Amino acid sequence: MLSLGIDTVRFFVTATSLENFLKSNRLKTQSVIKKEAINQYIDYFYKNEDIHVDIVKIGNIKNISGYILIKQNLNSQNVSKNSKRQKNYKYEVIFAGLKQPTKNIHIGTYEVLNLFVNRFKVSNIDMSFDGINHTEIIHIRNYFDNYISTNTKIKVYKNSLYINNPYGLTDDADFFKRILVYDKYRKEFTNKPHLNNEQLKGWKRLEVTIDIDKKLKDIEISDYVYDVKKMAKNIFSFGKDDEVEDYINVQLNLMTDRRKHSQANKEKLYAKYRNNG
């Protein structure tokens, strides 16, 4: 059950560059209007600060990984203002749901993500670690004393713990925007009793949002992997002899090397985590 991967990749792209890029790669957008009856997967990712959301269908549209989300929101407006431009100068482009143990990720998602990764800087990523811990979320906070300072904001909401602006003496926590721990078992199975899996009771997910602001090929992602694994040990109590499936290595190969796509499609490497999870 122990596994590490990337769940979300975000970019901030200028409106002109994005329009030209989508057109040259024959990617068509569809507008999503807030409060309409929209796809349940898109609706889940519609946030209060979102002003406008477009989508591009790129894979299996039965889950969120089959879409690109293109947003005008408070985040994109702040980035535009920091560039001393009009508030609609940049858009936030999001690839979400890339690590889903109960679902396959269509290779088409990685084919398009590869195009973005090679063309644009990655703004930030959500790196996630899955494991079993039967502690209630409200008590999980006790595992994070080393990541909390006077500037850290903590909130427990339903089955999720949010730690914004985390702090760390020995880790790269200054690159961490947020730490999130939530009850993945309840999220996956509460409304789907027919899919209930007793072996997954206690399934929690640690998700760390990491600032990048570079091309993916220009960062040493192993440094972040080390820090996230170190944090995960506080929650899931695993040792060096315990096997942690680094699904992240499969993902990075698919994101950065197009030669891996035909091999992955043939051997279904992108479904490896589901089959072994």
Secondary structure by P-SEA (a helix, b strand, c coil): cccccccbbbbbbcaaaaaaaaaaacbbbbbbbccccccaaaaaaccccccbbbbbbcccccccccbbbbbbcaaaaaaaaaaccccccbbbbbbcccccccbbbbaaaaaaaaaaaacccccbbbbbbbbbbccccccccccccccccccbbbbbcccbbbbccccccccccccccbbbbcccccccccccccccccccccbbbbbbbbbbccccccccaaaaaaaaaaaaaaccccccccccccaaaaaaaaaccccaaaaaaaccccccccccc
